[in-house]
Amino acid sequence: MKLFRYGEAGSEKPGMLDADGVARDLSQVVDDIAGDVLTAAGLATLRALDPAALPRIAGNPRYGAAVGRVGKMICVGLNYSDHAAETNAKVPDLPILFMKATTAIVGPNDNVVIPRDSVKTDWEVELGVVIGNVARDVSREQALDHVAGYLVVNDISEREFQLEHCGQWVKGKSCDTFGPLGPYLVTRDDVADPQNLAMWLEVNGHRYQNGSTRTMVFDVAYLVSHVSRYMTLMPGDVISTGTPPGVGLGQKPPIYLKPGDVMELEIEGLGRQRQQVIGWQR
C-alpha cells in the first residue's frame, strides 16, 4: 500500500492510492496515518478495505509528511562508505546515531527555510524506515517484522551548526523545515528489498547524488535491531538511514543551498520530493 497525508499543514487527512493510482480518502476509517494504524493489525485493517468504496480526493492538494505524530526521529551518520570518504571521515565500527527534532518535519514539497545566519545548509537524500510494531531489543532476524514501511527523507543539514557549534550533530539537523518526509509511506510488503533501491537528488536540475541502498554499511534490519537495544521504538518512529555521496559538503569546493534553489529527490518506488529554498524571515 501507498499511504499519505494531505491537506493544510496541521490539519492533514489520511489517504491511500488505489491500484490505479487514484487518491482515496481514509478519513472515515482512521483519523491519521499514525500510531496504532501503523501496527501489523492496523495495516491489515487498511489492506482489507475495498479502495473503490472510498471517496476520491479531488484536485491536487498539498501532501503533508507521510507519517503523523512522529514520536522520535533517529538518524544514522556516515552509513555509506563512499559518503564517509567524501567527507574525510572514517567508516564507523558501529552506527553513529543522533536525533532530529520532530519540529523539523514538514511535507515533501514544502519550502525549506535557510536558518538565520546560515551559510552551510546542505542536502541529503535518505531512506526512512517507519516503525510499526513496538520494537524493544529485537534481534536482527526479527527486526523487519517491526517495520511498517519506508519513505523518502531529505535530511537537511546546516554544516556549520553541526560541526562547528560544539556538542552533538542535533544542532545542525533540527532547524524548522529540515525534515521533509514522503510523499508516501510504502508498506513493507510492497518493498521487495530495501537494500536494493536506487536514489538520487538534484539541485537546480544538476544531479549531485546518484546512489543505492546497496552500499549501506549497516542495513535496515541491523539498524532497527541496534537502535532498539538502546531505546524502545514505537509505532510511527522514523529511522533515517544515512545518505550516499554527493552532498554539498563533499563538493570541491563545497556548495551549499541558497534562496531560490530547488531540490528534487527520489527513491525507487517510494516517490519524489520537490522543495524550494527560501531565506529566513523573523
Kinemage of the C-alpha trace (Angstrom):
@kinemage 1
@onewidth
@group {chain A} dominant
@subgroup {mainchain}
@vectorlist {calphas} color= white
{ca met a 1} P 0.000 0.000 0.000
{ca lys a 2} L 0.918 3.620 -0.523
{ca leu a 3} L -0.412 5.740 2.313
{ca phe a 4} L -0.209 9.505 2.596
{ca arg a 5} L -1.491 12.560 4.424
{ca tyr a 6} L -2.949 15.544 2.615
{ca gly a 7} L -4.363 18.984 3.269
{ca glu a 8} L -3.331 22.149 5.065
{ca ala a 9} L -0.382 21.945 7.452
{ca gly a 10} L -1.611 20.895 10.874
{ca ser a 11} L -4.951 19.638 9.535
{ca glu a 12} L -3.857 16.765 7.310
{ca lys a 13} L -6.225 13.910 6.487
{ca pro a 14} L -5.244 10.285 5.801
{ca gly a 15} L -5.319 8.839 2.297
{ca met a 16} L -4.187 5.929 0.175
{ca leu a 17} L -3.512 5.246 -3.505
{ca asp a 18} L -5.548 2.504 -5.125
{ca ala a 19} L -4.124 0.053 -7.665
{ca asp a 20} L -4.779 2.547 -10.479
{ca gly a 21} L -3.026 5.382 -8.692
{ca val a 22} L -6.258 7.135 -7.724
{ca ala a 23} L -6.037 9.020 -4.433
{ca arg a 24} L -8.667 7.871 -1.917
{ca asp a 25} L -9.667 9.423 1.389
{ca leu a 26} L -9.365 7.310 4.548
{ca ser a 27} L -10.926 9.791 6.979
{ca gln a 28} L -13.983 7.610 7.585
{ca val a 29} L -11.746 4.666 8.508
{ca val a 30} L -8.849 6.145 10.527
{ca asp a 31} L -8.078 9.584 11.905
{ca asp a 32} L -4.443 9.698 10.759
{ca ile a 33} L -1.524 7.701 9.376
{ca ala a 34} L -0.022 7.433 12.831
{ca gly a 35} L 0.238 5.375 15.993
{ca asp a 36} L -1.622 2.072 16.112
{ca val a 37} L -2.714 2.451 12.482
{ca leu a 38} L 0.893 1.531 11.613
{ca thr a 39} L 0.996 -1.728 13.560
{ca ala a 40} L 0.616 -5.021 11.734
{ca ala a 41} L -3.004 -5.220 12.894
{ca gly a 42} L -3.720 -1.632 11.864
{ca leu a 43} L -2.249 -2.087 8.398
{ca ala a 44} L -4.141 -5.364 7.959
{ca thr a 45} L -7.380 -3.452 8.518
{ca leu a 46} L -6.468 -0.980 5.778
{ca arg a 47} L -5.322 -3.756 3.469
{ca ala a 48} L -8.736 -5.428 3.762
{ca leu a 49} L -10.599 -2.349 2.518
{ca asp a 50} L -12.119 -2.065 -0.940
{ca pro a 51} L -10.416 1.106 -2.228
{ca ala a 52} L -13.151 1.620 -4.821
{ca ala a 53} L -15.592 2.198 -1.960
{ca leu a 54} L -13.520 5.060 -0.555
{ca pro a 55} L -14.134 8.682 -1.650
{ca arg a 56} L -11.874 10.082 -4.353
{ca ile a 57} L -9.730 13.036 -3.371
{ca ala a 58} L -10.425 15.924 -5.733
{ca gly a 59} L -7.841 18.257 -7.185
{ca asn a 60} L -4.181 18.407 -6.243
{ca pro a 61} L -3.994 19.033 -2.510
{ca arg a 62} L -0.804 19.561 -0.570
{ca tyr a 63} L 0.950 16.426 0.678
{ca gly a 64} L 1.843 16.523 4.351
{ca ala a 65} L 4.551 14.451 5.998
{ca ala a 66} L 3.589 10.857 5.230
{ca val a 67} L 3.519 9.923 8.943
{ca gly a 68} L 1.781 11.920 11.649
{ca arg a 69} L 2.581 12.371 15.331
{ca val a 70} L 6.152 11.081 14.984
{ca gly a 71} L 7.494 10.454 18.478
{ca lys a 72} L 11.178 10.083 17.607
{ca met a 73} L 13.257 10.688 14.508
{ca ile a 74} L 16.571 8.879 14.773
{ca cys a 75} L 19.227 9.470 12.119
{ca val a 76} L 22.291 7.444 11.179
{ca gly a 77} L 25.529 9.184 10.268
{ca leu a 78} L 28.164 8.027 7.775
{ca asn a 79} L 26.243 4.885 6.832
{ca tyr a 80} L 27.564 4.826 3.244
{ca ser a 81} L 31.286 4.187 2.943
{ca asp a 82} L 31.608 6.370 -0.160
{ca his a 83} L 29.899 9.275 1.646
{ca ala a 84} L 32.283 8.880 4.582
{ca ala a 85} L 35.187 9.056 2.143
{ca glu a 86} L 33.980 12.278 0.511
{ca thr a 87} L 33.792 13.958 3.923
{ca asn a 88} L 37.214 12.612 5.011
{ca ala a 89} L 35.616 10.584 7.793
{ca lys a 90} L 36.351 7.055 8.960
{ca val a 91} L 33.698 4.397 8.352
{ca pro a 92} L 32.312 3.738 11.838
{ca asp a 93} L 32.563 0.383 13.577
{ca leu a 94} L 29.040 0.835 14.964
{ca pro a 95} L 26.218 3.067 13.723
{ca ile a 96} L 26.517 6.752 14.568
{ca leu a 97} L 23.131 7.750 15.972
{ca phe a 98} L 21.713 11.221 16.520
{ca met a 99} L 18.260 12.738 16.825
{ca lys a 100} L 16.458 15.198 14.594
{ca ala a 101} L 13.806 17.244 16.407
{ca thr a 102} L 10.310 16.340 15.250
{ca thr a 103} L 9.554 20.062 14.861
{ca ala a 104} L 11.778 19.881 11.752
{ca ile a 105} L 9.303 17.574 9.992
{ca val a 106} L 7.380 19.021 7.028
{ca gly a 107} L 5.682 17.823 3.877
{ca pro a 108} L 7.692 16.522 0.915
{ca asn a 109} L 7.070 19.579 -1.242
{ca asp a 110} L 7.031 22.305 1.403
{ca asn a 111} L 9.552 25.130 1.324
{ca val a 112} L 12.887 24.624 3.078
{ca val a 113} L 13.954 27.660 5.099
{ca ile a 114} L 17.617 28.559 5.461
{ca pro a 115} L 18.141 29.393 9.160
{ca arg a 116} L 19.233 32.791 10.413
{ca asp a 117} L 22.939 33.422 9.664
{ca ser a 118} L 23.335 30.067 7.911
{ca val a 119} L 25.943 29.781 5.183
{ca lys a 120} L 26.278 25.975 5.015
{ca thr a 121} L 22.800 24.488 4.551
{ca asp a 122} L 23.150 21.123 2.796
{ca trp a 123} L 21.039 18.295 1.341
{ca glu a 124} L 20.898 14.515 1.973
{ca val a 125} L 18.546 12.031 0.285
{ca glu a 126} L 17.884 9.142 2.677
{ca leu a 127} L 15.750 6.045 3.061
{ca gly a 128} L 13.407 6.432 6.018
{ca val a 129} L 12.212 3.387 7.975
{ca val a 130} L 8.880 3.727 9.789
{ca ile a 131} L 8.288 1.535 12.825
{ca gly a 132} L 5.052 -0.463 13.037
{ca asn a 133} L 5.014 -2.836 15.984
{ca val a 134} L 6.803 -1.811 19.172
{ca ala a 135} L 10.478 -2.806 18.972
{ca arg a 136} L 12.399 -3.329 22.204
{ca asp a 137} L 15.801 -5.034 21.957
{ca val a 138} L 14.757 -7.096 18.933
{ca ser a 139} L 17.096 -9.419 17.047
{ca arg a 140} L 18.320 -8.669 13.547
{ca glu a 141} L 16.369 -11.704 12.316
{ca gln a 142} L 13.110 -10.335 13.743
{ca ala a 143} L 13.754 -6.653 13.079
{ca leu a 144} L 11.843 -6.259 9.814
{ca asp a 145} L 8.728 -7.705 11.458
{ca his a 146} L 8.613 -4.414 13.385
{ca val a 147} L 8.748 -2.207 10.277
{ca ala a 148} L 5.555 -0.660 8.900
{ca gly a 149} L 7.142 0.668 5.724
{ca tyr a 150} L 9.516 3.065 4.042
{ca leu a 151} L 9.581 6.658 2.828
{ca val a 152} L 11.836 9.324 1.336
{ca val a 153} L 13.657 11.673 3.717
{ca asn a 154} L 15.611 14.798 2.871
{ca asp a 155} L 17.878 15.101 5.898
{ca ile a 156} L 18.628 18.810 5.541
{ca ser a 157} L 21.750 19.758 7.487
{ca glu a 158} L 23.413 23.028 8.471
{ca arg a 159} L 27.074 22.030 8.472
{ca glu a 160} L 28.420 24.962 10.493
{ca phe a 161} L 25.822 24.357 13.211
{ca gln a 162} L 26.509 20.617 13.030
{ca leu a 163} L 30.299 20.600 13.051
{ca glu a 164} L 31.474 23.958 14.411
{ca his a 165} L 28.956 24.957 17.095
{ca cys a 166} L 30.196 22.310 19.562
{ca gly a 167} L 28.171 19.491 21.051
{ca gln a 168} L 26.159 16.919 19.150
{ca trp a 169} L 25.093 16.935 15.499
{ca val a 170} L 21.481 17.572 16.509
{ca lys a 171} L 22.066 21.347 16.339
{ca gly a 172} L 22.684 21.211 12.610
{ca lys a 173} L 19.879 18.771 11.890
{ca ser a 174} L 16.860 20.131 13.733
{ca cys a 175} L 16.058 23.550 12.290
{ca asp a 176} L 12.478 24.101 11.186
{ca thr a 177} L 11.718 22.512 7.753
{ca phe a 178} L 14.854 20.314 7.898
{ca gly a 179} L 12.877 17.041 7.755
{ca pro a 180} L 10.693 16.610 4.648
{ca leu a 181} L 9.024 13.146 4.765
{ca gly a 182} L 7.103 11.420 1.965
{ca pro a 183} L 5.142 11.781 -0.228
{ca tyr a 184} L 4.127 8.208 0.592
{ca leu a 185} L 4.586 5.660 3.292
{ca val a 186} L 5.029 2.498 1.227
{ca thr a 187} L 4.234 -0.526 3.362
{ca arg a 188} L 6.858 -3.205 3.851
{ca asp a 189} L 5.009 -5.798 1.742
{ca asp a 190} L 5.318 -3.519 -1.288
{ca val a 191} L 9.103 -3.082 -0.998
{ca ala a 192} L 10.718 -6.303 -2.164
{ca asp a 193} L 14.216 -5.434 -0.943
{ca pro a 194} L 15.005 -2.246 0.994
{ca gln a 195} L 18.693 -2.904 0.274
{ca asn a 196} L 18.288 -2.543 -3.472
{ca leu a 197} L 16.674 0.851 -4.050
{ca ala a 198} L 18.108 3.474 -6.395
{ca met a 199} L 18.118 7.019 -5.030
{ca trp a 200} L 19.061 10.451 -6.362
{ca leu a 201} L 18.967 14.163 -5.576
{ca glu a 202} L 19.260 17.200 -7.832
{ca val a 203} L 19.687 20.895 -7.099
{ca asn a 204} L 18.533 23.234 -9.859
{ca gly a 205} L 18.490 20.304 -12.272
{ca his a 206} L 22.067 19.196 -11.545
{ca arg a 207} L 22.319 15.671 -10.169
{ca tyr a 208} L 24.614 15.631 -7.150
{ca gln a 209} L 23.593 12.348 -5.540
{ca asn a 210} L 23.067 9.162 -7.522
{ca gly a 211} L 23.314 6.111 -5.293
{ca ser a 212} L 21.670 2.972 -3.998
{ca thr a 213} L 20.794 1.467 -0.642
{ca arg a 214} L 23.010 -1.460 -1.708
{ca thr a 215} L 26.041 0.456 -0.442
{ca met a 216} L 24.819 0.945 3.126
{ca val a 217} L 27.370 -0.049 5.757
{ca phe a 218} L 24.646 -1.174 8.181
{ca asp a 219} L 21.440 -2.489 6.588
{ca val a 220} L 17.876 -1.771 7.690
{ca ala a 221} L 17.484 -4.930 9.764
{ca tyr a 222} L 20.750 -4.267 11.605
{ca leu a 223} L 19.779 -0.647 12.290
{ca val a 224} L 16.340 -1.465 13.686
{ca ser a 225} L 17.857 -4.118 15.932
{ca his a 226} L 20.737 -1.876 17.012
{ca val a 227} L 18.613 1.172 17.800
{ca ser a 228} L 16.062 -0.933 19.670
{ca arg a 229} L 18.813 -2.090 22.012
{ca tyr a 230} L 19.203 1.462 23.312
{ca met a 231} L 15.627 2.761 23.167
{ca thr a 232} L 12.135 1.396 22.644
{ca leu a 233} L 10.883 2.120 19.145
{ca met a 234} L 7.206 2.988 18.969
{ca pro a 235} L 4.708 2.908 16.070
{ca gly a 236} L 5.402 5.895 13.845
{ca asp a 237} L 9.006 6.442 14.934
{ca val a 238} L 11.290 7.111 11.964
{ca ile a 239} L 14.862 5.957 11.392
{ca ser a 240} L 16.645 7.901 8.649
{ca thr a 241} L 19.348 5.539 7.445
{ca gly a 242} L 22.091 7.756 6.007
{ca thr a 243} L 22.974 9.242 2.650
{ca pro a 244} L 25.075 8.247 -0.381
{ca pro a 245} L 27.856 10.524 -1.686
{ca gly a 246} L 27.215 13.814 -3.420
{ca val a 247} L 26.285 16.150 -0.568
{ca gly a 248} L 27.256 19.819 -0.780
{ca leu a 249} L 29.924 19.420 1.887
{ca gly a 250} L 31.670 16.841 -0.298
{ca gln a 251} L 31.964 19.037 -3.397
{ca lys a 252} L 35.292 20.613 -4.248
{ca pro a 253} L 34.878 23.397 -3.305
{ca pro a 254} L 31.787 22.809 -1.113
{ca ile a 255} L 28.448 24.015 -2.458
{ca tyr a 256} L 25.590 25.000 -0.184
{ca leu a 257} L 21.956 25.918 -0.637
{ca lys a 258} L 20.808 29.491 -1.188
{ca pro a 259} L 17.392 31.143 -1.529
{ca gly a 260} L 15.777 30.329 -4.865
{ca asp a 261} L 17.388 26.907 -5.218
{ca val a 262} L 15.125 23.947 -5.977
{ca met a 263} L 15.836 20.432 -4.713
{ca glu a 264} L 14.292 17.338 -6.291
{ca leu a 265} L 14.902 13.856 -4.932
{ca glu a 266} L 13.525 10.365 -5.329
{ca ile a 267} L 13.942 6.812 -4.089
{ca glu a 268} L 12.875 3.980 -6.370
{ca gly a 269} L 9.254 3.017 -5.708
{ca leu a 270} L 8.797 5.468 -2.833
{ca gly a 271} L 8.000 8.689 -4.684
{ca arg a 272} L 9.579 12.061 -5.362
{ca gln a 273} L 10.028 15.251 -3.349
{ca arg a 274} L 10.478 18.831 -4.556
{ca gln a 275} L 11.402 21.739 -2.302
{ca gln a 276} L 12.117 25.386 -2.979
{ca val a 277} L 14.679 27.012 -0.713
{ca ile a 278} L 13.726 30.330 0.845
{ca gly a 279} L 15.543 32.753 3.119
{ca trp a 280} L 14.956 33.179 6.826
{ca gln a 281} L 12.419 35.751 7.982
{ca arg a 282} L 11.615 36.721 11.539
